[in-house]
Amino acid sequence: MSGIRTDARKVRAGRHTVEISRPEKVLFPDDGITKSDLVDHYHAVSRLMVPQLRDRPLMMERHPDGIGGKPLMQKNAPDYFPDWVRRAVLPKEGGKVTHPVCDDTATLVYLAGQACVTPHRWLSRADRPDHPDRLVFDLDPPDGNSSGFEEVRWTARQVCGLLGELGLPGLLMTTGSRGLHVIVPLDRRADFDTVRAFARDAADLLAARHPDRLTTEMRKDQRGGRLYLDTQRNAYAQTAVTPYAVRARPGAPVAAPIDATELDDPALAPDRWTLGTFEERLTDDPWAHADTRGRSLRTARRRLERLTESADGQASAGVSG
């Protein structure tokens, strides 16, 4: 990709020159994709990706032996990381964790040089880790359902439709894995318990509206081929894949923001864009004109309660009738 100045194993990124060890190391053996290719991707997408990462603690999914080897799901920033890589020390049960934080292109390139194939971000920022500014609905194809990704598309439309009823925006993203994320930007006033309860109640309403296709049942053997509305990521220290991140799967698919109109594109798939084809998405950011202002859940909660009461009333009337 153009725009990268490379001298031997060194990459210039902003105010820093990042040294990449073993740039020829193949990380995706079936595709011949090397560490240098990974670095090139993250350098190219940094303009769009760094704002999605800034101020957020990270979990690094590292593959030093390639994606065929055992991954390292690493939260702590090692002591050998350069001092210009920002850290955030946050509490965990029984101790604390020193997370890396990616505030600039150099850090993103450096992490790629450490074979961090996929950075997973917190849904909150380091200064207020208990108060998320993102709510996520994670939609994957239901097991045992031949419709597969078509069910994910349909469900994403239902989620976005309900969010519209609640006065909330919904940002869509392919995960590069199996499905889609619907992301709601928040104003950070509510804590994780409040946000998770809201997400679960919204999912329960959707499941009540479409009981033959949707469920909030956590046990797989109780889902009956219905799509599970997963809201479990909305909790302290949980992470979600970052937009524009490469996934450790054959073909090196990339998590890609999309516009709602793209749900109707028959070519849309969770792995539609890859490291090799993603450059075509860099000419237009689907979220550039989206409503990304953080919203309060107070009014949305009242609207959700009214909708739920109405649905319960209709259900009761149907039973009594």
N, C-alpha and C positions, 0 to 999 in steps of 0.2 A: 504494500500500500504506500501511497505517496505521503510526503510530509514528515518522514522519519529520517533523521540523520544518524546513521550508524557507522561507527568506526570500530572495526573488529567486533568486540563484544560490548560496545558501549552505545547507549541510546540517550540522546539529549531530550529531556522532557522539562519544559519550563526552566526553572532556575537550577535544575540539578542534572547531572549526568549519571545515568543508572547503568551499572555494570551487570551484564547478563552472563551468568556462568552456563556453560554447555548449551549455547543457543541452538545447536544442531540436534539436541535431544528430542527424539520422537515421542510425543505425548499421546497421539492418537494413531496407533499402529496400523489400523485398517485404512487410514486416510493419508498417512505420511505427514501429518500435521506436527510441526515442531514447536519447541518453546518460542523460537523467534516469531513464528506465525501467530502464536497466542499474544505475544507482546505487541505485534503489529496491529492486531485487532483492537486491543485495549487502548493503544495509543490513538487509533483512528476514531474510536467511539467516545473518548474521554470528554469531549465537549458536551455530549449529551448525558453521559453516565455519571460523571463526578457530581453534578448537582443532585442526582438521586442517591448518592452515597454520603455527601458531605455531612459531617457532625454525627454520623451514625456508627455505633459499634458494629464490628464485623465478625463473622465466623468464616474462616478460610477453608475451602474445600481444596486441599492440595493433593496432587498426584505426581510425586517425584519420580515414580517408576512408570508413569504413563497410566492411562485410564484402565488398563488391564490389571494393574496392581492394586494393592490395598490403599484406599484413600486415607488421608489424614484430615479429620474434621477438627481443625485447630482454632481455638478461641484466643489463647494467649499470644501476645506478640513476643517473639523470642528476644533475648538481650542483644543478639547480633543485628537486629534491624537497625537501620540508620537512625540517628537522633532526629532527623527531619520527618520521620514517619510519626504522626501524632498517635498518642495512646489515650485511652480512657479507662480508668480504674473503676470498676463497678462491682457492687456487692453480689454475691451468690450465696446460696445456703451453705453456711459453715466457712465462708471465706470471701475471697474477692478474685476478680479476673481482670487482667490488663489486656484489653482488646485493642487491636489496631483500628484506626479511623482513617478513611481515605478522603482527604480534603483537596487533593490535587492530582494532576496527571502523573507526576513523578511517582507518587505512591502507588497508583494503579498499575503503572508499568513495572515497578519494583515487585509488587505482589505477583504479577504474571511471571516475572523472572524467578520467583520462588515456587513456580509450578502451581500457583493458586489458579486452578482452572475456573472455579466459580466462587466469587465472593457473595456470601449470603448476608443480607443486612437486617439489622433490628428494625422494628416498626416504630421505634421511638428514637429520640436523639439523646446524646450523651449527657446533656445538661439537665434533662428531666426524664430519666429512663423509665419512670413509672407511668408516664403520660404519653401515649402513642399519638403520632400525627398521621398514621396510616391504619386503616382497617382493611382486612383482606378476606375475601371469599375465595377459597381454593376449590376449583372445579375440575375433577378428573372423570374420565369415562367410567360408567358403572361396570362392575365385574359381571360377566355373563350376559351382557346386553349387546346384541349384534349391531345396534345403531351407533355405538362407540362415540366418536367425536361429534356426531350430529346431535347427540343428547347434550353435550357440553355447550355447543352453540346455542341450542334452544334454551338451556338453563341460564346462560349468560344474558340472554335477552330478558328472561323473567326477572333476574336479579336487577338488571339495569332499570327495568320497568318499575319494580317496587321502589328502588332508590329514587326514581323520579317522583313517585307518589309521596315519598318522605321528604322531598326537597333536597336530596343529596346527589352530588355528582358521582359517576362511576367511571374509573379509568380501566381500560381493558389491556391485557397483555398475554401473549402466548408465553408459556413457561419454558419452551424448548424441551420439555419432557413429555407429559401426557395430556395436559389440558390448558386451561386458562385461569388467570387471576382477574378478579374484579376488585379494584382498589378504591377506597374512599378516603380522600384527604380530610384530616381532622384538625381542629384548632388547639389541641393539646390541653384542653380544660378537663376532660374526663380521664380517669385512671383506667388501667387495663381491665380491672374487674367490671367496670361500668361498660367499657367498649365491648368486651367479650359477651356480656349478658345481652347487650343490644344486638350484636351480630347473631347470637343464637336465637333470640326471639324473632328477628327478621327471617332467619332461615326456617324457624318453626312455622311462621305464617305462610311462607312459600310452599313448604311441604304440605300444609293443610289445604292450600289452594289446589295443589296438584299431587294428591296422595298416591296416584298410580305411577308417577314418574320421579318424584323427589322424596328424600328422606333425610332426617337428622339422626338416624339410628347409627350409633358408633360401631355396633357389632356387625361385621360383614355378613355373617350368616343370617341376619335379620333384615337385610336390605332388599332382598327379593328382586335383584336386577335394577333397582332404582338408583338414581344418581345421589350420592351423598353430598350434602351441602356442608363442606368442611369449614368451620370457623375456629378451629383449635389453634391456629397460629397467633391468634389475638391474645397473647399472654406475655408477661415479662420474660425477657431473654430468649423468646422464640424468634426465629428468623424466617425470611422469605427470600427467594432468589431475586437478585437485583436486575432491573431492566437493563438490557444490552449484555448481560452476562452469558458466557459460553457454558454449555452443560457438558458434563463428562459422559457423553454418549457417542456412539459411532456417528460420523458425519459432522460432529461438533456443532449441534444446533444452538441457536442463540435465542434467549428470551427477548421478545420483541414487543414494544408498545404497538397497539393497533387502534384504529378508529372504529367506532361502533358499526359503521357501514360495511367494514370488512368482514363482519360476521356472516354476511350474505355471499362472500366470495367463495365459490366452490373449491378453490385451490387452497383455502386457509387450512392450516394444520398446526399442531403444537410445535412442530419442528420445521415449519415452512422455510425459515431463513437459517442459514448456517454461517460458520466463520468464512467459508469460501464465497458466499453469495450476499453477505449482509451489506456490502458497500452500497448496494442499490437503495437501501433504506436510509442512508445517511443524508440524502438530498432533501428529505422532508420528515420532520418530527411529528408523528400523529398526535402527540400531546401538546404541541406548541400552542394551539389555539383552544385547548380544552380548559374547562373550569377546574383549576387546581387549588383554588383558595380553600384553606382549611375551614371546615364547618363545625359548628356546635351540634351535639346530639340532643340538646334539650328539646327543641321544637320537633325534631325528627322522632324522638321518643314518644311525645304526646300523640303525634300522628300515627305512629306504629300501634300504640295502645288502642286508638279509636278503630283502626283497621282490624285489629285482632278481635276487639269486642264485637264489631260488626260481623266478622267471619264466624265467631262463636255463636252469635245470635242466629245467623242463617243456618248453621249446622244444627242447632237445637230445634229450629222451626222445621227443618227437613226431617229430623227424627220423629218429632211429635206428629207431623203430618202423615 
